[in-house]
Amino acid sequence: MIYEKKQGVPKFECHEYFKRIKDYVVLIPVINEGDRILKELERAKKNNILDYVDIVICDGGSTDGCTEENKLKNLGVNTLLIKRDEGKQGAQLRMGIWWALERDYKGIITIDGNNKDSIEDIPKFIEKLKEGYDFIQGSRYIKGGKAINTPLIRHLSVKLIHAPIISLTARKKFTDTTNAFRAYSIKYLKDEKVKPLRDIFVTYELLAYLSVRATQLGYRACEIPVTRAYPKTGKTPTKISFFKGNSDLIKILFKNLFGKYNPK
């Protein structure tokens, strides 16, 4: 089924394999992840994550077969959403958030689909949501967290640039602010002073914005320890190019600092 002309939501194709089963959902944005997403889903299944959440894949238009229906169904995926419009990660997350709001989930978890993150930790995020937190950021840099094979330039950019600017904007210290492994309460996402479903969020703007808006508005936020493991050898699984990607990211951070993404 095709969904289009939804305000602030890209045109997308929906393959709903099952109706809503759980109270919480994990949104996994992917684009040509190869076997990385399949390995991640295998880990989720092995660790009984399906007992806690519905899994929704937010595909940016993969052409490598990583979102083949039978593979996803066998690994317990609830729904596949395929973006048929412009935009990158921000657009993928917007279609996922819209879908989650329509299904009336109690909370949303997001995680990258490249098998770097400890998907086994999803129950910890749900526990915090049930405790009344509205924004929960996963961090490899707090006690109990693990940063494995993190490229030096990525480590330095988070520690020296990204985290300080996000913390300043949020008025609260955060340590792992490029990490997309996090959770949001539905109350937070539905707030008229937040409005995540806007076309202004195309790439990484939405993650940066949602990292700071919660504490700006007085919502409860915290970090929990997670593991992020990069492969020892081979190409680093990331969608951020070294020069242009980081330059664009810094521009987004400063726009965020000066409230350019806040609703008018």
C-alpha positions in Angstrom: 0.0 0.0 0.0 1.2 3.5 -0.9 0.8 6.4 1.6 1.2 9.9 0.2 0.2 13.5 0.9 0.5 13.1 4.6 1.8 16.3 6.1 5.5 16.2 7.0 5.8 12.6 5.8 7.5 11.4 2.6 5.6 9.2 0.2 6.2 5.6 1.2 5.2 2.0 0.4 4.0 -0.1 3.3 4.2 -3.9 3.7 2.4 -4.7 6.9 3.2 -8.3 7.6 1.5 -8.4 11.0 -0.8 -6.1 12.9 0.5 -4.3 16.0 1.4 -6.8 18.6 3.5 -5.0 21.3 3.2 -1.7 23.1 6.6 -0.5 21.9 8.2 -0.4 18.5 11.8 -0.3 17.2 12.4 1.7 14.0 15.4 0.6 12.0 16.4 2.8 9.1 18.4 1.0 6.4 19.8 1.6 2.9 21.7 -1.2 1.2 23.0 -2.8 4.4 23.7 -6.2 2.9 23.9 -8.9 5.5 24.5 -6.4 8.3 20.8 -5.9 8.9 20.1 -9.6 8.7 22.8 -10.3 11.3 21.3 -7.6 13.5 17.8 -9.1 13.2 19.2 -12.6 13.9 20.7 -11.2 17.2 17.4 -9.7 18.1 15.6 -12.9 17.5 18.2 -14.9 19.4 17.9 -12.6 22.4 14.1 -12.6 22.4 13.7 -8.9 21.6 10.5 -9.8 19.8 9.0 -10.4 23.2 9.4 -6.6 23.9 8.9 -4.7 20.6 7.5 -4.8 17.1 10.3 -4.4 14.6 9.6 -1.9 11.7 12.2 -1.5 9.0 12.4 2.0 7.5 14.0 1.4 4.1 15.5 4.3 2.1 15.1 2.4 -1.2 17.6 -0.5 -0.9 18.5 -2.3 -4.1 20.8 -5.0 -2.7 18.1 -7.5 -1.6 18.6 -6.8 2.1 14.9 -6.2 2.6 13.6 -9.2 0.8 10.2 -10.1 2.2 10.8 -13.8 3.2 14.1 -13.0 4.9 12.4 -10.2 7.0 9.4 -12.3 7.9 11.5 -15.2 9.0 13.4 -12.9 11.3 10.3 -11.6 12.9 10.0 -8.1 11.2 6.5 -6.7 11.7 6.4 -4.1 8.9 8.6 -2.9 6.1 8.2 0.8 5.1 9.9 1.8 1.8 10.5 5.5 1.1 9.4 6.5 -2.4 10.4 10.2 -2.1 13.3 12.5 -1.5 15.3 12.7 1.7 17.7 10.5 3.7 17.7 9.3 7.3 15.4 12.1 8.5 12.8 11.2 5.9 13.1 7.5 6.8 12.6 8.3 10.5 9.6 10.6 9.8 7.7 7.8 7.9 8.5 5.4 10.8 7.4 7.9 13.4 4.2 8.6 11.5 3.5 4.9 11.3 4.2 4.4 15.0 1.9 7.3 16.0 -0.9 5.9 13.8 -0.6 2.6 15.6 -0.7 4.3 19.0 2.5 2.7 20.4 3.5 3.8 23.9 7.1 4.5 22.9 9.6 4.4 20.1 13.1 3.1 20.0 15.5 3.7 17.1 18.7 1.9 16.2 20.9 1.9 13.1 20.6 -1.2 10.8 24.3 -1.8 10.3 24.8 -4.3 13.2 27.1 -2.0 15.2 24.8 -1.5 18.2 23.8 -3.8 21.0 20.2 -4.5 20.0 20.1 -6.8 23.0 19.8 -3.7 25.2 16.4 -2.7 23.9 14.6 -3.9 27.1 16.7 -1.3 29.1 15.2 1.5 27.0 11.7 0.2 27.6 12.3 0.0 31.3 13.3 3.7 31.3 10.2 4.6 29.3 8.1 2.8 31.8 9.9 4.8 34.6 8.6 8.0 33.0 11.6 9.2 31.0 10.8 10.8 27.6 14.2 10.8 25.9 16.7 8.0 26.6 20.0 8.2 24.8 22.2 5.2 24.5 25.9 5.9 25.3 29.1 3.9 24.9 30.9 6.5 26.9 29.3 6.1 30.3 29.9 3.5 33.0 28.9 0.1 31.6 29.0 1.2 28.0 31.6 -0.1 25.5 33.2 1.6 22.5 34.8 -1.1 20.4 37.1 -0.3 17.5 35.7 3.2 17.2 37.7 5.1 14.6 39.8 7.8 16.2 38.4 10.6 14.1 34.9 9.6 15.0 35.8 9.4 18.7 37.4 12.8 18.7 34.5 14.4 16.7 32.0 13.2 19.3 34.0 14.1 22.3 35.3 17.5 21.1 32.6 18.8 18.8 29.2 17.0 18.7 28.6 16.2 22.3 29.7 19.6 23.7 27.4 21.5 21.2 24.4 19.2 21.8 24.9 19.4 25.6 25.0 23.2 25.4 21.9 23.3 23.3 20.0 20.8 25.4 21.2 22.4 28.7 22.1 18.9 29.9 25.3 16.9 29.5 25.1 14.1 26.9 28.1 12.0 26.0 27.3 10.0 22.8 25.2 12.3 20.7 25.8 10.8 17.2 24.4 7.5 18.5 21.0 6.8 16.9 20.3 4.1 19.5 17.7 6.0 21.7 14.1 6.0 22.7 11.3 8.6 22.8 8.0 8.7 24.7 4.9 9.2 22.6 4.0 12.2 24.8 7.2 13.9 23.8 6.7 13.3 20.1 3.1 14.4 20.1 3.9 17.7 21.8 2.9 20.7 19.6 6.2 22.4 20.6 8.1 19.5 19.1 6.5 18.5 15.8 9.0 16.0 14.4 6.9 15.5 11.2 8.2 18.4 9.2 9.9 18.5 5.8 12.8 20.4 7.2 14.2 17.1 8.6 15.9 15.5 5.7 19.2 14.1 6.8 20.6 14.2 10.4 18.6 17.2 11.5 15.9 15.2 13.2 18.3 13.2 15.4 20.1 16.4 16.5 16.8 18.2 17.1 15.2 15.5 19.2 18.4 15.2 21.2 17.9 18.7 22.6 14.2 19.6 22.5 13.2 17.3 25.3 15.2 18.9 28.0 14.5 22.4 26.6 10.8 21.7 27.2 11.3 20.2 30.7 10.9 16.5 29.7 12.9 13.9 31.6 16.0 12.6 29.8 18.8 10.3 30.6 21.6 8.1 29.2 22.0 4.4 29.5 25.0 2.3 28.7 25.2 0.5 25.4 27.8 -1.1 23.2 28.8 0.2 19.7 31.2 -2.1 17.9 32.9 -1.2 14.6 34.5 -4.0 12.6 38.2 -4.6 13.1 38.9 -4.6 9.4 37.3 -3.5 6.2 35.1 -0.5 5.4 33.6 1.4 8.3 29.7 1.0 8.1 28.6 4.6 8.1 26.6 7.0 5.9 28.6 10.1 7.0 31.4 10.9 4.5 34.6 12.2 6.2 34.7 15.8 4.8 31.3 16.7 3.4 29.3 14.6 5.9 31.1 16.1 8.9 30.9 19.6 7.5 27.2 19.3 7.0 26.8 17.8 10.4 28.5 20.8 12.0 26.2 23.2 10.2 23.2 21.3 11.5 24.6 21.5 15.0 24.8 25.2 14.9 21.4 25.7 13.3 20.1 23.5 16.1 21.9 25.6 18.7 20.2 28.7 17.5 16.8 27.2 17.4 16.4 27.0 13.6 14.5 23.7 13.8 12.1 24.8 16.6 8.4 25.1 15.5 7.4 28.6 14.6 
